[in-house]
Amino acid sequence: MRLDKYLKVSRLIKRRTVANEACDAGRIKINEKVAKAGAKVSVGDIIEIQFGNKAVKVEVLIVKETVKKDEAKDMFKYL
């Protein structure tokens, strides 16, 4: 699954366009490498998101195309 879509489906970022902009600005890394919006996300990947002064680091547990709102938090684990 594309990185921008995963961030939206997992609700780490609310909109896919915002996820695209964050990727273009170099604020998102997969396994410690700056990632583009089209980068593939796999189970076990470590995603790091820079939100202003705050960094969020998560591990990908599940990759699904669609998911219910209450199940979205099960797609990743905070590190």
Phi, psi and omega in degrees: 000145177295148181300313182298321179291319179299316181298324179286311182298321180280353179066025171288325173230136189292320184236146182295325179294324177294321177297319177300314181296321179296320178295316180298328180278355178078024183266001181236133179236145171243123181050046175067017175239135178301132187243147174271165183299330182272003181296143181279136178253132179235161177299134180098347178293149176253120180252130178241125182242130179263112176251093181059244179272352188252138176246138177243130181238125181226156174251133181284124179255322183223142174238111179228148180290318178226149182205147177289157184304316183288338180271349184299323182291344178277354182282344183212166178230130177290141178247000000 
